[in-house]
Amino acid sequence: MMDFTQGSILKKLLRFMVPILGALILQAAYGAVDLLVVGRFGSTSGLSGVSTGSQVLNLVTFVVTQLAMGITVLIARYLGEKKEEQIGSIIGGGTVVFAAISLVLFVIMVGFARPIAVLMQAPEEAVGLTAAYIRICGVGIFFIVAYNVLSAIFRGLGDSNSPLLFVFVACIVNVVGDLVLVAGLGMDAMGAALATVFAQALSVVFAIVRLVKKGLPFTITGYDFRWNPQCGKFLQIGLPLALQECLTQGSFLALCAFVNRLGLEASSGYGVACKIVNFAMLIPGALMQSTSSFVSQNVGAGEQKRAKKTMFTGIGIGLLVGCFAFSLVFFRGDLLAGIFSADAAVVQRGYEYLKGFAPETLLTAVLFSMMGYFNGNGKTVWVMLQGLIQTLLVRLPFAYYMSIQPDASLTNIGLAAPISTAVGIVLNVAFFLYLEHAAKRS
């Protein structure tokens, strides 16, 4: 367990963040490897199927991760307040809540896989493979949800190394599974989905064993595994974040549907670009998760000034790395896209989107660090509201307008992300200044 209330903020933040970043990289590698292997050894329809299907899986995964953020923040808060005896009921209640969520997701993804593929406007040639990918991932949704909840528990305890170990092993299994099922047995998109589910299942087994054997500063009893007062507390924190993430990821699904209407090459190119985007967004994502835990523990200990310094430290780290990411995505996006597909037309369409998206790599460094600060302070309703404004009033209308233009440009569609993020930064700076003013008056 790491104490965030003392010592160098930069050193401790980096020390906590690096394993989180490593775990996120390996998680992103699941989808990237799927796309890479299917792009090299499968069909163009399979590539489109994995591209569209993984967008659906991303929505589910990211929403669950944000909902579980309530567990992370609450555990870290109790550690800062020296109330470790409350943690057992958080974990027990969380297990019950997320088991119910998994059951609902199972029914939706397995029972409505084809309608979802059609709703996503998957190209006609890829509807069957898209539905198969979604259905198989739906069967394994219990493992996917369990892994993300277990990771949230470890992060709340200040342990970001254990999730990295679990996902590292699982990533190796996923690579082997892709090569055997897709390249070896020719199972195309279905083989990629099976490999992903099996890898996630293995990571859950490792995580449970580690949690049982870990020397924990609290106890868990059978009585904790029920709906208890802690459930309402972590849901109060996590639900606004989950709703905001649902709409954000939903906007990317809508973007995928807009692009799918432009044809199979555009669909596959956008899918390739999204995998690169996922990697480019990993550092801002790791910053948000680590800043949330860091700030929450300091808020619990009454160290509000240190919490603010953490936010600015995160922004500095993100901007430094963002400059490199921007240069790579904007000037060498075609080379990055070429890693995932040998089809020149697909690579070109992917690069078109990346040119418009590139400024996002800089802007999210600021936005996500501020969101992590507000999450740690329990201001998740605000995080949700600013996300709704970005998504519903900026990103979706702009992307849709660009997609219906004659000779629609993927570059212009890609601009929707950085433009909406810029609006989000303005909103968050205004809210931060409002809180500072209110604090001085009180």
C-alpha positions as CSV (number, residue, x, y, z in Angstrom):
1,M,0.0,0.0,0.0
2,M,1.4,3.4,-1.0
3,D,1.1,6.5,1.1
4,F,0.4,9.5,-1.2
5,T,0.1,12.1,1.5
6,Q,3.9,12.5,2.0
7,G,7.0,12.9,-0.1
8,S,7.6,14.1,-3.7
9,I,4.4,14.3,-5.7
10,L,6.1,13.9,-9.0
11,K,8.1,10.8,-8.0
12,K,5.1,9.1,-6.3
13,L,2.7,10.0,-9.0
14,L,5.0,8.5,-11.7
15,R,5.8,5.5,-9.5
16,F,2.0,4.8,-9.2
17,M,1.1,5.8,-12.8
18,V,3.7,3.8,-14.7
19,P,2.3,0.3,-13.8
20,I,-1.3,1.7,-14.5
21,L,0.0,2.8,-17.9
22,G,1.7,-0.5,-18.5
23,A,-1.6,-2.3,-17.7
24,L,-3.5,0.0,-20.0
25,I,-1.0,-0.6,-22.8
26,L,-1.4,-4.3,-22.5
27,Q,-5.2,-4.0,-22.4
28,A,-5.1,-1.9,-25.5
29,A,-2.8,-4.6,-27.0
30,Y,-5.7,-7.1,-26.8
31,G,-7.7,-5.2,-29.4
32,A,-4.6,-4.1,-31.3
33,V,-3.3,-7.7,-31.7
34,D,-6.8,-8.9,-32.7
35,L,-6.9,-6.2,-35.4
36,L,-3.3,-6.8,-36.4
37,V,-3.6,-10.6,-36.8
38,V,-7.0,-10.4,-38.5
39,G,-5.7,-7.7,-40.8
40,R,-2.7,-9.9,-41.8
41,F,-4.3,-13.3,-41.8
42,G,-8.0,-12.8,-42.1
43,S,-10.4,-11.0,-44.5
44,T,-11.3,-7.4,-45.0
45,S,-14.8,-8.2,-43.8
46,G,-13.2,-9.8,-40.7
47,L,-11.1,-6.7,-40.1
48,S,-14.3,-4.5,-40.3
49,G,-16.1,-7.0,-38.0
50,V,-13.3,-6.7,-35.3
51,S,-13.2,-3.0,-35.8
52,T,-16.9,-2.4,-35.2
53,G,-17.3,-5.2,-32.6
54,S,-14.4,-3.9,-30.6
55,Q,-16.0,-0.5,-30.5
56,V,-19.0,-2.1,-28.7
57,L,-16.7,-4.0,-26.3
58,N,-14.8,-0.7,-25.6
59,L,-18.0,1.0,-24.6
60,V,-18.8,-1.8,-22.2
61,T,-15.3,-2.0,-20.8
62,F,-14.8,1.8,-20.3
63,V,-18.2,2.3,-18.7
64,V,-17.5,-0.6,-16.2
65,T,-14.1,0.9,-15.5
66,Q,-15.6,4.3,-14.7
67,L,-18.3,2.8,-12.6
68,A,-15.6,0.9,-10.7
69,M,-13.8,4.2,-10.2
70,G,-16.3,4.7,-7.3
71,I,-14.7,1.7,-5.6
72,T,-11.2,3.0,-6.2
73,V,-12.0,6.5,-4.9
74,L,-13.9,5.3,-1.8
75,I,-11.1,2.8,-0.8
76,A,-8.4,5.4,-1.2
77,R,-10.6,7.9,0.8
78,Y,-11.0,5.4,3.7
79,L,-7.2,4.7,3.7
80,G,-6.5,8.4,4.0
81,E,-9.1,8.7,6.8
82,K,-7.6,5.6,8.5
83,K,-11.0,3.8,8.3
84,E,-9.8,0.5,6.8
85,E,-12.6,-1.5,8.5
86,Q,-15.0,-0.1,5.9
87,I,-13.2,-1.5,2.9
88,G,-14.5,-5.1,3.3
89,S,-18.1,-4.1,2.8
90,I,-17.1,-2.0,-0.3
91,I,-15.6,-5.1,-1.9
92,G,-18.5,-7.4,-0.9
93,G,-21.2,-5.0,-2.1
94,G,-19.3,-4.2,-5.3
95,T,-19.1,-7.9,-6.1
96,V,-22.9,-8.2,-5.9
97,V,-23.6,-5.1,-7.9
98,F,-21.2,-5.9,-10.7
99,A,-22.4,-9.5,-10.9
100,A,-25.9,-8.2,-11.6
101,I,-24.5,-5.8,-14.2
102,S,-22.6,-8.6,-15.9
103,L,-25.8,-10.7,-16.2
104,V,-27.6,-7.8,-17.9
105,L,-24.7,-7.2,-20.3
106,F,-24.6,-11.0,-21.1
107,V,-28.3,-11.0,-22.1
108,I,-27.9,-7.9,-24.3
109,M,-24.7,-8.8,-26.1
110,V,-25.6,-12.5,-26.7
111,G,-29.3,-12.0,-27.4
112,F,-29.0,-8.9,-29.5
113,A,-25.6,-9.2,-31.2
114,R,-27.0,-9.0,-34.8
115,P,-29.3,-6.0,-34.2
116,I,-26.4,-4.2,-32.5
117,A,-24.2,-4.9,-35.6
118,V,-27.0,-3.6,-37.9
119,L,-27.5,-0.6,-35.6
120,M,-23.8,0.1,-35.9
121,Q,-24.3,0.2,-39.7
122,A,-21.6,-2.5,-40.2
123,P,-21.0,-3.0,-43.9
124,E,-23.3,-5.7,-45.3
125,E,-20.4,-8.0,-45.9
126,A,-19.2,-7.7,-42.3
127,V,-22.6,-7.9,-40.4
128,G,-22.3,-11.7,-39.7
129,L,-18.7,-11.5,-38.4
130,T,-19.4,-8.3,-36.4
131,A,-22.4,-10.1,-34.7
132,A,-20.2,-13.2,-34.0
133,Y,-17.5,-11.0,-32.4
134,I,-20.0,-9.2,-30.1
135,R,-21.8,-12.5,-29.2
136,I,-18.6,-14.3,-28.1
137,C,-17.4,-11.3,-26.1
138,G,-20.9,-11.2,-24.5
139,V,-20.4,-14.8,-23.3
140,G,-17.2,-13.8,-21.7
141,I,-18.5,-10.5,-20.2
142,F,-18.3,-11.9,-16.7
143,F,-14.6,-12.2,-16.9
144,I,-14.2,-8.8,-18.6
145,V,-16.2,-7.0,-15.8
146,A,-14.5,-9.0,-13.0
147,Y,-11.0,-8.0,-14.2
148,N,-11.8,-4.3,-14.3
149,V,-13.4,-4.4,-10.8
150,L,-10.5,-6.3,-9.3
151,S,-8.1,-3.7,-10.9
152,A,-10.1,-0.9,-9.3
153,I,-9.7,-2.5,-5.9
154,F,-6.0,-2.9,-6.2
155,R,-5.6,0.8,-7.4
156,G,-7.7,2.0,-4.5
157,L,-5.3,0.1,-2.2
158,G,-2.4,2.0,-3.8
159,D,-1.2,-1.2,-5.6
160,S,-0.9,-0.6,-9.3
161,N,1.8,-3.3,-9.9
162,S,-0.5,-6.4,-9.4
163,P,-3.0,-5.5,-12.3
164,L,0.0,-5.0,-14.6
165,L,1.3,-8.5,-13.8
166,F,-2.1,-10.1,-14.5
167,V,-2.8,-8.3,-17.7
168,F,0.8,-9.0,-18.9
169,V,0.2,-12.8,-18.6
170,A,-3.2,-12.5,-20.2
171,C,-1.8,-10.4,-23.1
172,I,0.7,-13.2,-23.9
173,V,-2.2,-15.7,-23.9
174,N,-4.2,-13.5,-26.2
175,V,-1.3,-13.2,-28.7
176,V,-0.8,-17.0,-28.8
177,G,-4.6,-17.5,-29.1
178,D,-4.9,-15.1,-32.0
179,L,-2.0,-16.8,-33.8
180,V,-3.5,-20.2,-33.3
181,L,-7.1,-19.5,-33.9
182,V,-6.9,-16.8,-36.6
183,A,-3.6,-17.4,-38.4
184,G,-3.5,-21.1,-37.8
185,L,-7.1,-22.3,-37.9
186,G,-8.5,-19.4,-40.1
187,M,-11.3,-18.5,-37.6
188,D,-11.1,-14.8,-38.6
189,A,-13.0,-12.4,-36.3
190,M,-14.5,-15.3,-34.2
191,G,-11.0,-16.6,-33.4
192,A,-9.9,-13.1,-32.2
193,A,-13.0,-12.8,-29.9
194,L,-12.4,-16.2,-28.4
195,A,-8.7,-15.4,-27.7
196,T,-9.6,-12.2,-26.0
197,V,-12.2,-13.8,-23.7
198,F,-9.9,-16.6,-22.7
199,A,-7.1,-14.2,-21.9
200,Q,-9.4,-12.1,-19.7
201,A,-10.6,-15.2,-17.9
202,L,-7.0,-16.1,-17.1
203,S,-6.3,-12.6,-15.7
204,V,-9.3,-12.8,-13.4
205,V,-8.0,-16.1,-11.9
206,F,-4.6,-14.6,-11.3
207,A,-6.2,-11.5,-9.7
208,I,-8.4,-13.4,-7.3
209,V,-5.5,-15.6,-6.2
210,R,-3.4,-12.5,-5.6
211,L,-6.1,-10.7,-3.6
212,V,-6.7,-13.8,-1.4
213,K,-2.9,-14.2,-0.7
214,K,-2.2,-10.4,-0.3
215,G,-1.7,-9.1,3.2
216,L,-4.8,-6.8,3.4
217,P,-5.3,-4.1,6.0
218,F,-8.9,-5.2,6.4
219,T,-11.1,-8.3,6.6
220,I,-13.9,-9.5,4.3
221,T,-16.7,-11.7,5.6
222,G,-19.6,-13.5,4.0
223,Y,-21.9,-10.9,5.4
224,D,-20.2,-8.2,3.3
225,F,-21.5,-9.9,0.1
226,R,-24.8,-8.1,0.0
227,W,-26.4,-4.8,-0.9
228,N,-25.0,-2.6,1.9
229,P,-24.6,1.1,2.7
230,Q,-21.2,1.2,0.9
231,C,-22.9,0.3,-2.4
232,G,-24.8,3.5,-2.5
233,K,-21.7,5.5,-1.7
234,F,-19.5,4.1,-4.4
235,L,-22.4,4.2,-6.9
236,Q,-22.9,7.9,-6.1
237,I,-19.3,8.4,-7.1
238,G,-19.2,6.0,-10.0
239,L,-22.6,6.3,-11.7
240,P,-22.0,9.9,-13.0
241,L,-18.7,8.8,-14.4
242,A,-20.2,5.7,-16.0
243,L,-23.0,7.7,-17.6
244,Q,-20.5,10.3,-18.9
245,E,-18.3,7.5,-20.2
246,C,-21.3,5.7,-21.7
247,L,-22.2,8.8,-23.7
248,T,-18.6,9.5,-24.7
249,Q,-18.1,5.9,-25.9
250,G,-21.6,6.1,-27.4
251,S,-20.4,9.1,-29.4
252,F,-17.5,7.0,-30.8
253,L,-20.0,4.3,-31.7
254,A,-22.0,6.9,-33.5
255,L,-18.8,8.1,-35.2
256,C,-18.2,4.5,-36.3
257,A,-21.7,4.3,-37.7
258,F,-21.2,7.6,-39.6
259,V,-17.9,6.3,-41.1
260,N,-19.4,2.8,-41.9
261,R,-21.8,4.5,-44.3
262,L,-18.8,5.7,-46.3
263,G,-17.9,2.1,-47.3
264,L,-15.8,-0.9,-46.3
265,E,-12.4,0.8,-46.8
266,A,-13.4,3.8,-44.7
267,S,-14.8,1.4,-42.0
268,S,-11.6,-0.6,-41.9
269,G,-9.4,2.5,-42.0
270,Y,-11.3,4.1,-39.1
271,G,-11.0,0.9,-37.2
272,V,-7.2,0.9,-37.7
273,A,-7.1,4.6,-36.7
274,C,-9.0,3.9,-33.5
275,K,-6.5,1.3,-32.4
276,I,-3.7,3.9,-32.8
277,V,-6.0,6.5,-31.0
278,N,-6.4,4.0,-28.1
279,F,-2.7,3.9,-27.6
280,A,-2.3,7.6,-27.9
281,M,-4.9,8.1,-25.2
282,L,-3.3,5.7,-22.7
283,I,-1.1,8.3,-20.9
284,P,-4.0,10.7,-20.4
285,G,-6.1,7.8,-19.2
286,A,-3.4,6.6,-16.8
287,L,-3.0,10.1,-15.5
288,M,-6.7,10.4,-14.8
289,Q,-6.8,7.1,-12.9
290,S,-3.7,7.7,-10.9
291,T,-4.6,11.3,-10.2
292,S,-8.0,10.2,-8.9
293,S,-6.5,7.8,-6.4
294,F,-3.7,10.2,-5.4
295,V,-6.1,13.2,-4.9
296,S,-8.7,11.1,-3.1
297,Q,-6.2,9.8,-0.5
298,N,-4.9,13.4,0.1
299,V,-8.5,14.8,0.4
300,G,-9.2,12.1,3.0
301,A,-6.1,13.2,4.9
302,G,-7.1,16.9,4.7
303,E,-4.2,17.7,2.3
304,Q,-6.2,19.8,-0.2
305,K,-3.2,21.9,-1.2
306,R,-1.2,18.8,-2.1
307,A,-4.2,17.5,-4.1
308,K,-4.2,20.7,-6.3
309,K,-0.4,20.3,-6.9
310,T,-1.1,16.8,-8.0
311,M,-3.4,18.0,-10.7
312,F,-0.9,20.5,-12.1
313,T,1.9,17.9,-11.9
314,G,-0.3,15.5,-14.0
315,I,-0.9,18.3,-16.6
316,G,2.8,18.9,-16.9
317,I,3.6,15.2,-17.4
318,G,0.8,14.8,-20.0
319,L,1.8,17.8,-22.1
320,L,5.4,16.7,-22.2
321,V,4.5,13.2,-23.5
322,G,1.7,14.7,-25.6
323,C,4.1,16.7,-27.7
324,F,5.8,13.4,-28.8
325,A,2.5,11.7,-29.4
326,F,1.2,14.5,-31.5
327,S,4.3,14.5,-33.7
328,L,4.1,10.8,-34.2
329,V,0.4,10.7,-35.0
330,F,0.3,13.7,-37.2
331,F,3.4,13.2,-39.2
332,R,3.9,9.4,-39.2
333,G,0.3,8.2,-39.0
334,D,0.5,6.4,-42.2
335,L,3.4,4.3,-40.9
336,L,1.4,3.5,-37.8
337,A,-1.7,2.5,-39.8
338,G,0.5,0.3,-42.0
339,I,1.3,-1.8,-39.0
340,F,-2.3,-3.0,-38.9
341,S,-3.1,-3.5,-42.5
342,A,-1.3,-4.2,-45.8
343,D,-4.2,-2.6,-47.8
344,A,-2.9,0.7,-49.1
345,A,-6.5,2.2,-49.3
346,V,-7.3,1.2,-45.7
347,V,-4.0,2.7,-44.5
348,Q,-4.7,6.0,-46.4
349,R,-8.2,6.3,-44.9
350,G,-6.9,5.6,-41.4
351,Y,-4.2,8.3,-41.8
352,E,-6.8,10.8,-43.0
353,Y,-8.7,10.4,-39.7
354,L,-5.5,10.6,-37.6
355,K,-4.6,14.0,-39.1
356,G,-7.8,15.5,-37.8
357,F,-7.5,13.7,-34.4
358,A,-3.9,14.5,-33.7
359,P,-4.4,17.7,-31.5
360,E,-6.4,15.6,-29.1
361,T,-3.2,14.0,-27.9
362,L,-2.2,17.4,-26.4
363,L,-5.5,18.6,-25.2
364,T,-6.5,15.5,-23.2
365,A,-3.4,15.9,-21.1
366,V,-5.0,18.9,-19.6
367,L,-8.6,17.7,-19.5
368,F,-8.0,14.2,-18.1
369,S,-5.7,15.5,-15.3
370,M,-8.4,18.0,-14.3
371,M,-11.1,15.3,-14.4
372,G,-8.9,13.1,-12.2
373,Y,-8.7,16.0,-9.7
374,F,-12.5,16.4,-9.6
375,N,-13.0,12.6,-9.4
376,G,-10.7,12.5,-6.3
377,N,-12.7,15.3,-4.7
378,G,-16.0,13.5,-5.4
379,K,-17.2,16.0,-7.9
380,T,-18.2,13.3,-10.3
381,V,-21.6,14.9,-11.1
382,W,-19.7,17.8,-12.6
383,V,-17.4,15.5,-14.6
384,M,-20.6,13.9,-16.0
385,L,-22.2,17.3,-16.9
386,Q,-19.1,18.6,-18.7
387,G,-18.9,15.3,-20.6
388,L,-22.5,15.5,-21.6
389,I,-21.9,19.0,-23.0
390,Q,-18.9,17.9,-25.0
391,T,-20.6,14.8,-26.4
392,L,-24.1,16.0,-27.1
393,L,-23.5,19.6,-28.1
394,V,-20.1,19.5,-29.8
395,R,-18.6,16.1,-30.8
396,L,-21.7,14.3,-32.2
397,P,-23.2,17.3,-34.1
398,F,-19.8,18.3,-35.6
399,A,-19.0,14.7,-36.7
400,Y,-22.4,14.1,-38.1
401,Y,-22.3,17.4,-40.1
402,M,-18.9,16.5,-41.5
403,S,-20.0,13.0,-42.4
404,I,-22.9,14.1,-44.6
405,Q,-20.9,16.5,-46.7
406,P,-20.2,15.6,-50.4
407,D,-16.9,13.7,-50.6
408,A,-16.9,13.6,-46.7
409,S,-13.3,13.8,-45.3
410,L,-12.2,11.5,-42.4
411,T,-9.8,14.3,-41.4
412,N,-12.7,16.7,-40.8
413,I,-14.6,14.0,-38.9
414,G,-11.5,13.4,-36.8
415,L,-11.5,17.1,-35.7
416,A,-14.6,16.5,-33.7
417,A,-12.6,15.0,-30.8
418,P,-10.1,17.9,-30.2
419,I,-12.7,20.5,-30.7
420,S,-15.0,19.0,-28.1
421,T,-12.0,18.5,-25.7
422,A,-11.1,22.2,-26.1
423,V,-14.6,23.1,-25.0
424,G,-14.3,20.7,-22.0
425,I,-11.0,22.4,-20.9
426,V,-12.7,25.8,-20.9
427,L,-15.6,24.4,-18.8
428,N,-13.3,22.7,-16.3
429,V,-11.1,25.7,-15.8
430,A,-14.2,27.8,-15.1
431,F,-15.5,25.3,-12.6
432,F,-12.0,25.1,-10.9
433,L,-11.9,28.9,-10.5
434,Y,-15.5,28.8,-9.2
435,L,-14.5,26.3,-6.5
436,E,-11.5,28.3,-5.6
437,H,-13.6,31.5,-5.2
438,A,-16.2,29.6,-3.1
439,A,-13.5,28.2,-0.9
440,K,-12.0,31.7,-0.2
441,R,-15.5,33.1,0.6
442,S,-16.1,30.3,3.1
